[in-house]
Amino acid sequence: MQRSKALALIALIGMLVVGGAVGFTLDRLVHDSCTTAGRRNVDILADRLALSSGQRTAVDSILDKRHRDLNAALTPVRPQLDSIRLAARAEIFKLLDTTQHARFQQMIDESQRDEEKHR
């Protein structure tokens, strides 16, 4: 019985890690081109490739289009992704002690503030 509980806990933690990674990756894909970090990536790309101002403008337009296209593709599934994220957070909260709970909530709040800044 203990072994099955341990395996279930390992499976749950694995799913939480994978779910978090997928959510984080999708979030970065959608928000990358409009964030400050995304702009720095355009700057880095322009510097490393020695892009002309015309090329830089074109690359910026391509990344803006990518952002719009990704947003359009994710719009129908965004509620499901949000639900998965909230369920994972609830499961994580169950595993944490009071101090960890407060820190985790702070991390969530910071993440939400960052998201709101970049919308």
N, CA, C and O atoms as a GROMACS GRO file, in nm:
protein
  476
    1MET      N    1   0.082  -0.119   0.000
    1MET     CA    2   0.000   0.000   0.000
    1MET      C    3   0.087   0.126   0.000
    1MET      O    4   0.057   0.222  -0.072
    2GLN      N    5   0.194   0.127   0.080
    2GLN     CA    6   0.282   0.242   0.087
    2GLN      C    7   0.351   0.265  -0.047
    2GLN      O    8   0.373   0.378  -0.088
    3ARG      N    9   0.385   0.155  -0.113
    3ARG     CA   10   0.454   0.168  -0.242
    3ARG      C   11   0.363   0.234  -0.345
    3ARG      O   12   0.408   0.319  -0.421
    4SER      N   13   0.236   0.196  -0.347
    4SER     CA   14   0.144   0.256  -0.444
    4SER      C   15   0.123   0.405  -0.414
    4SER      O   16   0.107   0.484  -0.506
    5LYS      N   17   0.123   0.443  -0.286
    5LYS     CA   18   0.111   0.584  -0.250
    5LYS      C   19   0.236   0.660  -0.295
    5LYS      O   20   0.226   0.772  -0.346
    6ALA      N   21   0.350   0.599  -0.276
    6ALA     CA   22   0.475   0.663  -0.317
    6ALA      C   23   0.478   0.681  -0.469
    6ALA      O   24   0.517   0.786  -0.519
    7LEU      N   25   0.436   0.578  -0.542
    7LEU     CA   26   0.433   0.588  -0.688
    7LEU      C   27   0.332   0.694  -0.733
    7LEU      O   28   0.358   0.767  -0.828
    8ALA      N   29   0.220   0.701  -0.667
    8ALA     CA   30   0.120   0.802  -0.701
    8ALA      C   31   0.175   0.941  -0.675
    8ALA      O   32   0.154   1.032  -0.756
    9LEU      N   33   0.246   0.959  -0.564
    9LEU     CA   34   0.306   1.089  -0.533
    9LEU      C   35   0.411   1.125  -0.636
    9LEU      O   36   0.418   1.240  -0.680
   10ILE      N   37   0.493   1.031  -0.675
   10ILE     CA   38   0.596   1.056  -0.777
   10ILE      C   39   0.530   1.093  -0.909
   10ILE      O   40   0.574   1.186  -0.977
   11ALA      N   41   0.425   1.021  -0.946
   11ALA     CA   42   0.353   1.052  -1.070
   11ALA      C   43   0.293   1.192  -1.064
   11ALA      O   44   0.299   1.266  -1.161
   12LEU      N   45   0.235   1.227  -0.950
   12LEU     CA   46   0.175   1.360  -0.933
   12LEU      C   47   0.280   1.468  -0.946
   12LEU      O   48   0.260   1.567  -1.017
   13ILE      N   49   0.391   1.451  -0.879
   13ILE     CA   50   0.499   1.550  -0.887
   13ILE      C   51   0.550   1.560  -1.029
   13ILE      O   52   0.576   1.670  -1.078
   14GLY      N   53   0.565   1.448  -1.096
   14GLY     CA   54   0.608   1.449  -1.236
   14GLY      C   55   0.512   1.526  -1.324
   14GLY      O   56   0.553   1.605  -1.409
   15MET      N   57   0.382   1.502  -1.304
   15MET     CA   58   0.281   1.572  -1.384
   15MET      C   59   0.285   1.722  -1.354
   15MET      O   60   0.269   1.804  -1.446
   16LEU      N   61   0.304   1.759  -1.228
   16LEU     CA   62   0.312   1.900  -1.193
   16LEU      C   63   0.432   1.967  -1.259
   16LEU      O   64   0.421   2.079  -1.310
   17VAL      N   65   0.545   1.900  -1.257
   17VAL     CA   66   0.665   1.956  -1.318
   17VAL      C   67   0.645   1.971  -1.470
   17VAL      O   68   0.675   2.076  -1.526
   18VAL      N   69   0.594   1.866  -1.534
   18VAL     CA   70   0.571   1.873  -1.678
   18VAL      C   71   0.467   1.980  -1.710
   18VAL      O   72   0.486   2.059  -1.802
   19GLY      N   73   0.358   1.983  -1.634
   19GLY     CA   74   0.255   2.084  -1.657
   19GLY      C   75   0.308   2.225  -1.640
   19GLY      O   76   0.277   2.314  -1.719
   20GLY      N   77   0.388   2.244  -1.537
   20GLY     CA   78   0.448   2.376  -1.515
   20GLY      C   79   0.542   2.414  -1.629
   20GLY      O   80   0.541   2.529  -1.674
   21ALA      N   81   0.621   2.318  -1.674
   21ALA     CA   82   0.714   2.346  -1.784
   21ALA      C   83   0.638   2.379  -1.912
   21ALA      O   84   0.676   2.472  -1.984
   22VAL      N   85   0.534   2.305  -1.941
   22VAL     CA   86   0.454   2.331  -2.061
   22VAL      C   87   0.388   2.468  -2.051
   22VAL      O   88   0.390   2.546  -2.146
   23GLY      N   89   0.328   2.496  -1.935
   23GLY     CA   90   0.264   2.626  -1.916
   23GLY      C   91   0.362   2.741  -1.929
   23GLY      O   92   0.333   2.842  -1.993
   24PHE      N   93   0.479   2.725  -1.869
   24PHE     CA   94   0.582   2.829  -1.877
   24PHE      C   95   0.626   2.849  -2.022
   24PHE      O   96   0.640   2.963  -2.067
   25THR      N   97   0.649   2.739  -2.093
   25THR     CA   98   0.694   2.747  -2.231
   25THR      C   99   0.590   2.816  -2.319
   25THR      O  100   0.625   2.904  -2.398
   26LEU      N  101   0.465   2.777  -2.306
   26LEU     CA  102   0.360   2.841  -2.384
   26LEU      C  103   0.349   2.989  -2.351
   26LEU      O  104   0.332   3.073  -2.440
   27ASP      N  105   0.359   3.021  -2.224
   27ASP     CA  106   0.353   3.161  -2.183
   27ASP      C  107   0.466   3.241  -2.245
   27ASP      O  108   0.445   3.352  -2.294
   28ARG      N  109   0.586   3.186  -2.243
   28ARG     CA  110   0.701   3.257  -2.302
   28ARG      C  111   0.683   3.272  -2.452
   28ARG      O  112   0.716   3.376  -2.508
   29LEU      N  113   0.631   3.169  -2.519
   29LEU     CA  114   0.610   3.178  -2.663
   29LEU      C  115   0.512   3.289  -2.698
   29LEU      O  116   0.533   3.364  -2.793
   30VAL      N  117   0.407   3.299  -2.622
   30VAL     CA  118   0.303   3.398  -2.650
   30VAL      C  119   0.350   3.538  -2.616
   30VAL      O  120   0.324   3.632  -2.692
   31HIS      N  121   0.420   3.555  -2.505
   31HIS     CA  122   0.454   3.689  -2.459
   31HIS      C  123   0.593   3.735  -2.498
   31HIS      O  124   0.625   3.852  -2.477
   32ASP      N  125   0.675   3.650  -2.552
   32ASP     CA  126   0.816   3.682  -2.574
   32ASP      C  127   0.837   3.805  -2.660
   32ASP      O  128   0.919   3.890  -2.627
   33SER      N  129   0.764   3.817  -2.770
   33SER     CA  130   0.793   3.926  -2.862
   33SER      C  131   0.743   4.060  -2.812
   33SER      O  132   0.783   4.164  -2.865
   34CYS      N  133   0.656   4.062  -2.711
   34CYS     CA  134   0.605   4.191  -2.664
   34CYS      C  135   0.664   4.232  -2.530
   34CYS      O  136   0.633   4.340  -2.481
   35THR      N  137   0.747   4.151  -2.470
   35THR     CA  138   0.804   4.184  -2.341
   35THR      C  139   0.935   4.259  -2.359
   35THR      O  140   0.991   4.263  -2.468
   36THR      N  141   0.981   4.317  -2.251
   36THR     CA  142   1.111   4.382  -2.252
   36THR      C  143   1.218   4.282  -2.291
   36THR      O  144   1.307   4.313  -2.369
   37ALA      N  145   1.208   4.161  -2.236
   37ALA     CA  146   1.305   4.057  -2.271
   37ALA      C  147   1.296   4.026  -2.418
   37ALA      O  148   1.399   4.003  -2.483
   38GLY      N  149   1.175   4.024  -2.474
   38GLY     CA  150   1.157   4.000  -2.617
   38GLY      C  151   1.223   4.109  -2.698
   38GLY      O  152   1.286   4.081  -2.800
   39ARG      N  153   1.209   4.230  -2.654
   39ARG     CA  154   1.274   4.342  -2.724
   39ARG      C  155   1.426   4.328  -2.716
   39ARG      O  156   1.497   4.355  -2.813
   40ARG      N  157   1.476   4.286  -2.602
   40ARG     CA  158   1.620   4.264  -2.591
   40ARG      C  159   1.664   4.153  -2.686
   40ARG      O  160   1.773   4.160  -2.743
   41ASN      N  161   1.580   4.051  -2.703
   41ASN     CA  162   1.614   3.944  -2.796
   41ASN      C  163   1.623   3.998  -2.938
   41ASN      O  164   1.710   3.957  -3.014
   42VAL      N  165   1.534   4.091  -2.974
   42VAL     CA  166   1.542   4.153  -3.105
   42VAL      C  167   1.672   4.232  -3.116
   42VAL      O  168   1.739   4.229  -3.219
   43ASP      N  169   1.707   4.303  -3.009
   43ASP     CA  170   1.832   4.379  -3.009
   43ASP      C  171   1.952   4.286  -3.025
   43ASP      O  172   2.044   4.313  -3.103
   44ILE      N  173   1.950   4.175  -2.949
   44ILE     CA  174   2.061   4.078  -2.958
   44ILE      C  175   2.070   4.021  -3.099
   44ILE      O  176   2.178   4.010  -3.156
   45LEU      N  177   1.955   3.983  -3.154
   45LEU     CA  178   1.952   3.928  -3.290
   45LEU      C  179   2.006   4.030  -3.389
   45LEU      O  180   2.087   3.996  -3.476
   46ALA      N  181   1.962   4.153  -3.376
   46ALA     CA  182   2.009   4.259  -3.466
   46ALA      C  183   2.159   4.280  -3.452
   46ALA      O  184   2.228   4.297  -3.552
   47ASP      N  185   2.210   4.278  -3.330
   47ASP     CA  186   2.353   4.296  -3.308
   47ASP      C  187   2.434   4.179  -3.362
   47ASP      O  188   2.533   4.199  -3.432
   48ARG      N  189   2.393   4.057  -3.330
   48ARG     CA  190   2.471   3.939  -3.370
   48ARG      C  191   2.471   3.918  -3.521
   48ARG      O  192   2.570   3.871  -3.578
   49LEU      N  193   2.361   3.953  -3.585
   49LEU     CA  194   2.352   3.934  -3.730
   49LEU      C  195   2.387   4.061  -3.806
   49LEU      O  196   2.386   4.063  -3.929
   50ALA      N  197   2.418   4.168  -3.733
   50ALA     CA  198   2.448   4.297  -3.794
   50ALA      C  199   2.338   4.337  -3.893
   50ALA      O  200   2.365   4.369  -4.008
   51LEU      N  201   2.215   4.334  -3.844
   51LEU     CA  202   2.102   4.366  -3.930
   51LEU      C  203   2.100   4.516  -3.962
   51LEU      O  204   2.132   4.600  -3.878
   52SER      N  205   2.063   4.545  -4.084
   52SER     CA  206   2.042   4.685  -4.120
   52SER      C  207   1.913   4.731  -4.054
   52SER      O  208   1.837   4.650  -4.001
   53SER      N  209   1.888   4.860  -4.057
   53SER     CA  210   1.766   4.910  -3.994
   53SER      C  211   1.642   4.854  -4.065
   53SER      O  212   1.541   4.827  -4.001
   54GLY      N  213   1.650   4.836  -4.196
   54GLY     CA  214   1.539   4.777  -4.271
   54GLY      C  215   1.515   4.632  -4.232
   54GLY      O  216   1.401   4.589  -4.217
   55GLN      N  217   1.624   4.556  -4.217
   55GLN     CA  218   1.612   4.416  -4.175
   55GLN      C  219   1.556   4.408  -4.033
   55GLN      O  220   1.472   4.323  -4.004
   56ARG      N  221   1.604   4.495  -3.946
   56ARG     CA  222   1.556   4.494  -3.808
   56ARG      C  223   1.406   4.523  -3.803
   56ARG      O  224   1.333   4.457  -3.728
   57THR      N  225   1.362   4.619  -3.881
   57THR     CA  226   1.220   4.651  -3.886
   57THR      C  227   1.140   4.531  -3.936
   57THR      O  228   1.033   4.500  -3.884
   58ALA      N  229   1.193   4.464  -4.038
   58ALA     CA  230   1.125   4.346  -4.093
   58ALA      C  231   1.119   4.233  -3.991
   58ALA      O  232   1.015   4.168  -3.976
   59VAL      N  233   1.230   4.207  -3.920
   59VAL     CA  234   1.234   4.103  -3.818
   59VAL      C  235   1.136   4.137  -3.706
   59VAL      O  236   1.064   4.050  -3.657
   60ASP      N  237   1.132   4.263  -3.666
   60ASP     CA  238   1.039   4.305  -3.562
   60ASP      C  239   0.894   4.280  -3.606
   60ASP      O  240   0.812   4.236  -3.526
   61SER      N  241   0.865   4.308  -3.731
   61SER     CA  242   0.730   4.283  -3.784
   61SER      C  243   0.698   4.133  -3.785
   61SER      O  244   0.586   4.093  -3.753
   62ILE      N  245   0.797   4.053  -3.822
   62ILE     CA  246   0.777   3.907  -3.823
   62ILE      C  247   0.747   3.857  -3.683
   62ILE      O  248   0.657   3.775  -3.664
   63LEU      N  249   0.822   3.906  -3.584
   63LEU     CA  250   0.800   3.864  -3.445
   63LEU      C  251   0.665   3.914  -3.392
   63LEU      O  252   0.599   3.844  -3.315
   64ASP      N  253   0.624   4.033  -3.433
   64ASP     CA  254   0.491   4.082  -3.394
   64ASP      C  255   0.382   3.994  -3.454
   64ASP      O  256   0.284   3.962  -3.387
   65LYS      N  257   0.399   3.955  -3.580
   65LYS     CA  258   0.302   3.866  -3.645
   65LYS      C  259   0.299   3.731  -3.574
   65LYS      O  260   0.192   3.673  -3.552
   66ARG      N  261   0.417   3.681  -3.538
   66ARG     CA  262   0.424   3.555  -3.464
   66ARG      C  263   0.345   3.565  -3.334
   66ARG      O  264   0.271   3.473  -3.298
   67HIS      N  265   0.361   3.676  -3.265
   67HIS     CA  266   0.289   3.698  -3.139
   67HIS      C  267   0.138   3.695  -3.164
   67HIS      O  268   0.064   3.629  -3.090
   68ARG      N  269   0.091   3.766  -3.265
   68ARG     CA  270  -0.052   3.767  -3.296
   68ARG      C  271  -0.102   3.628  -3.334
   68ARG      O  272  -0.208   3.585  -3.288
   69ASP      N  273  -0.026   3.558  -3.417
   69ASP     CA  274  -0.066   3.424  -3.461
   69ASP      C  275  -0.071   3.326  -3.344
   69ASP      O  276  -0.164   3.246  -3.333
   70LEU      N  277   0.029   3.331  -3.257
   70LEU     CA  278   0.030   3.243  -3.141
   70LEU      C  279  -0.087   3.276  -3.048
   70LEU      O  280  -0.152   3.186  -2.994
   71ASN      N  281  -0.113   3.404  -3.030
   71ASN     CA  282  -0.227   3.443  -2.947
   71ASN      C  283  -0.356   3.389  -3.005
   71ASN      O  284  -0.440   3.336  -2.932
   72ALA      N  285  -0.373   3.403  -3.136
   72ALA     CA  286  -0.495   3.353  -3.201
   72ALA      C  287  -0.506   3.201  -3.187
   72ALA      O  288  -0.615   3.149  -3.163
   73ALA      N  289  -0.394   3.131  -3.200
   73ALA     CA  290  -0.397   2.984  -3.189
   73ALA      C  291  -0.428   2.939  -3.047
   73ALA      O  292  -0.493   2.837  -3.027
   74LEU      N  293  -0.382   3.015  -2.948
   74LEU     CA  294  -0.400   2.976  -2.809
   74LEU      C  295  -0.532   3.023  -2.749
   74LEU      O  296  -0.574   2.972  -2.645
   75THR      N  297  -0.597   3.119  -2.811
   75THR     CA  298  -0.720   3.173  -2.755
   75THR      C  299  -0.824   3.065  -2.724
   75THR      O  300  -0.882   3.068  -2.615
   76PRO      N  301  -0.850   2.970  -2.815
   76PRO     CA  302  -0.951   2.869  -2.784
   76PRO      C  303  -0.914   2.776  -2.668
   76PRO      O  304  -1.002   2.724  -2.599
   77VAL      N  305  -0.784   2.755  -2.646
   77VAL     CA  306  -0.742   2.661  -2.541
   77VAL      C  307  -0.696   2.731  -2.414
   77VAL      O  308  -0.665   2.665  -2.315
   78ARG      N  309  -0.690   2.864  -2.415
   78ARG     CA  310  -0.641   2.938  -2.298
   78ARG      C  311  -0.721   2.905  -2.172
   78ARG      O  312  -0.660   2.886  -2.066
   79PRO      N  313  -0.856   2.897  -2.177
   79PRO     CA  314  -0.928   2.859  -2.054
   79PRO      C  315  -0.886   2.722  -2.000
   79PRO      O  316  -0.876   2.703  -1.879
   80GLN      N  317  -0.862   2.628  -2.089
   80GLN     CA  318  -0.819   2.496  -2.046
   80GLN      C  319  -0.679   2.502  -1.986
   80GLN      O  320  -0.652   2.438  -1.884
   81LEU      N  321  -0.590   2.580  -2.046
   81LEU     CA  322  -0.455   2.596  -1.992
   81LEU      C  323  -0.459   2.662  -1.855
   81LEU      O  324  -0.386   2.623  -1.764
   82ASP      N  325  -0.545   2.764  -1.840
   82ASP     CA  326  -0.560   2.830  -1.710
   82ASP      C  327  -0.610   2.732  -1.605
   82ASP      O  328  -0.564   2.734  -1.491
   83SER      N  329  -0.705   2.649  -1.644
   83SER     CA  330  -0.760   2.550  -1.552
   83SER      C  331  -0.652   2.451  -1.507
   83SER      O  332  -0.645   2.415  -1.389
   84ILE      N  333  -0.570   2.408  -1.600
   84ILE     CA  334  -0.461   2.315  -1.567
   84ILE      C  335  -0.362   2.383  -1.472
   84ILE      O  336  -0.316   2.323  -1.376
   85ARG      N  337  -0.329   2.509  -1.501
   85ARG     CA  338  -0.236   2.583  -1.415
   85ARG      C  339  -0.292   2.597  -1.274
   85ARG      O  340  -0.220   2.575  -1.176
   86LEU      N  341  -0.420   2.633  -1.263
   86LEU     CA  342  -0.481   2.651  -1.130
   86LEU      C  343  -0.489   2.519  -1.054
   86LEU      O  344  -0.468   2.516  -0.932
   87ALA      N  345  -0.520   2.411  -1.123
   87ALA     CA  346  -0.526   2.279  -1.058
   87ALA      C  347  -0.387   2.239  -1.007
   87ALA      O  348  -0.374   2.186  -0.897
   88ALA      N  349  -0.284   2.265  -1.087
   88ALA     CA  350  -0.147   2.232  -1.045
   88ALA      C  351  -0.108   2.314  -0.922
   88ALA      O  352  -0.048   2.262  -0.828
   89ARG      N  353  -0.144   2.442  -0.923
   89ARG     CA  354  -0.113   2.526  -0.807
   89ARG      C  355  -0.183   2.474  -0.682
   89ARG      O  356  -0.123   2.469  -0.574
   90ALA      N  357  -0.307   2.434  -0.695
   90ALA     CA  358  -0.382   2.383  -0.580
   90ALA      C  359  -0.314   2.258  -0.524
   90ALA      O  360  -0.304   2.242  -0.402
   91GLU      N  361  -0.268   2.170  -0.611
   91GLU     CA  362  -0.199   2.049  -0.567
   91GLU      C  363  -0.067   2.084  -0.498
   91GLU      O  364  -0.030   2.023  -0.398
   92ILE      N  365   0.004   2.182  -0.554
   92ILE     CA  366   0.131   2.223  -0.492
   92ILE      C  367   0.106   2.281  -0.354
   92ILE      O  368   0.178   2.251  -0.258
   93PHE      N  369   0.002   2.366  -0.342
   93PHE     CA  370  -0.030   2.425  -0.212
   93PHE      C  371  -0.054   2.318  -0.107
   93PHE      O  372  -0.016   2.336   0.009
   94LYS      N  373  -0.114   2.206  -0.145
   94LYS     CA  374  -0.142   2.098  -0.050
   94LYS      C  375  -0.013   2.036   0.005
   94LYS      O  376  -0.012   1.982   0.115
   95LEU      N  377   0.095   2.045  -0.070
   95LEU     CA  378   0.222   1.984  -0.030
   95LEU      C  379   0.306   2.076   0.058
   95LEU      O  380   0.402   2.030   0.121
   96LEU      N  381   0.273   2.203   0.064
   96LEU     CA  382   0.359   2.302   0.129
   96LEU      C  383   0.320   2.330   0.273
   96LEU      O  384   0.204   2.318   0.312
   97ASP      N  385   0.422   2.367   0.352
   97ASP     CA  386   0.393   2.413   0.488
   97ASP      C  387   0.356   2.562   0.482
   97ASP      O  388   0.355   2.621   0.374
   98THR      N  389   0.326   2.622   0.596
   98THR     CA  390   0.277   2.759   0.600
   98THR      C  391   0.376   2.858   0.539
   98THR      O  392   0.336   2.945   0.461
   99THR      N  393   0.502   2.846   0.572
   99THR     CA  394   0.604   2.937   0.519
   99THR      C  395   0.617   2.920   0.369
   99THR      O  396   0.623   3.019   0.295
  100GLN      N  397   0.621   2.797   0.323
  100GLN     CA  398   0.632   2.770   0.180
  100GLN      C  399   0.507   2.819   0.107
  100GLN      O  400   0.516   2.871  -0.004
  101HIS      N  401   0.393   2.803   0.170
  101HIS     CA  402   0.266   2.848   0.112
  101HIS      C  403   0.273   2.998   0.084
  101HIS      O  404   0.237   3.043  -0.024
  102ALA      N  405   0.320   3.075   0.181
  102ALA     CA  406   0.331   3.220   0.165
  102ALA      C  407   0.429   3.256   0.054
  102ALA      O  408   0.402   3.346  -0.026
  103ARG      N  409   0.542   3.188   0.049
  103ARG     CA  410   0.641   3.214  -0.057
  103ARG      C  411   0.587   3.179  -0.195
  103ARG      O  412   0.607   3.253  -0.291
  104PHE      N  413   0.518   3.066  -0.204
  104PHE     CA  414   0.461   3.024  -0.332
  104PHE      C  415   0.356   3.126  -0.379
  104PHE      O  416   0.351   3.160  -0.497
  105GLN      N  417   0.273   3.173  -0.287
  105GLN     CA  418   0.173   3.274  -0.322
  105GLN      C  419   0.241   3.402  -0.370
  105GLN      O  420   0.194   3.466  -0.464
  106GLN      N  421   0.351   3.439  -0.306
  106GLN     CA  422   0.427   3.557  -0.348
  106GLN      C  423   0.480   3.537  -0.490
  106GLN      O  424   0.476   3.630  -0.571
  107MET      N  425   0.530   3.417  -0.520
  107MET     CA  426   0.580   3.388  -0.655
  107MET      C  427   0.467   3.400  -0.758
  107MET      O  428   0.487   3.456  -0.865
  108ILE      N  429   0.351   3.349  -0.724
  108ILE     CA  430   0.236   3.357  -0.814
  108ILE      C  431   0.198   3.503  -0.836
  108ILE      O  432   0.174   3.544  -0.950
  109ASP      N  433   0.193   3.581  -0.728
  109ASP     CA  434   0.157   3.723  -0.738
  109ASP      C  435   0.256   3.798  -0.828
  109ASP      O  436   0.216   3.880  -0.911
  110GLU      N  437   0.386   3.770  -0.810
  110GLU     CA  438   0.488   3.835  -0.893
  110GLU      C  439   0.470   3.798  -1.040
  110GLU      O  440   0.481   3.883  -1.128
  111SER      N  441   0.443   3.672  -1.065
  111SER     CA  442   0.423   3.624  -1.202
  111SER      C  443   0.302   3.693  -1.265
  111SER      O  444   0.307   3.733  -1.382
  112GLN      N  445   0.195   3.707  -1.188
  112GLN     CA  446   0.075   3.773  -1.241
  112GLN      C  447   0.100   3.921  -1.269
  112GLN      O  448   0.051   3.974  -1.368
  113ARG      N  449   0.177   3.987  -1.182
  113ARG     CA  450   0.210   4.128  -1.206
  113ARG      C  451   0.293   4.141  -1.334
  113ARG      O  452   0.270   4.232  -1.413
  114ASP      N  453   0.389   4.051  -1.354
  114ASP     CA  454   0.470   4.053  -1.475
  114ASP      C  455   0.384   4.034  -1.600
  114ASP      O  456   0.402   4.103  -1.700
  115GLU      N  457   0.290   3.939  -1.592
  115GLU     CA  458   0.201   3.914  -1.705
  115GLU      C  459   0.119   4.038  -1.738
  115GLU      O  460   0.104   4.074  -1.855
  116GLU      N  461   0.066   4.104  -1.634
  116GLU     CA  462  -0.016   4.223  -1.656
  116GLU      C  463   0.065   4.337  -1.716
  116GLU      O  464   0.015   4.413  -1.799
  117LYS      N  465   0.192   4.349  -1.675
  117LYS     CA  466   0.279   4.453  -1.730
  117LYS      C  467   0.301   4.434  -1.879
  117LYS      O  468   0.315   4.531  -1.954
  118HIS      N  469   0.306   4.308  -1.921
  118HIS     CA  470   0.344   4.278  -2.059
  118HIS      C  471   0.226   4.255  -2.152
  118HIS      O  472   0.244   4.211  -2.266
  119ARG      N  473   0.107   4.284  -2.107
  119ARG     CA  474  -0.010   4.268  -2.194
  119ARG      C  475  -0.035   4.392  -2.272
  119ARG      O  476  -0.130   4.397  -2.350
   0.00000   0.00000   0.00000
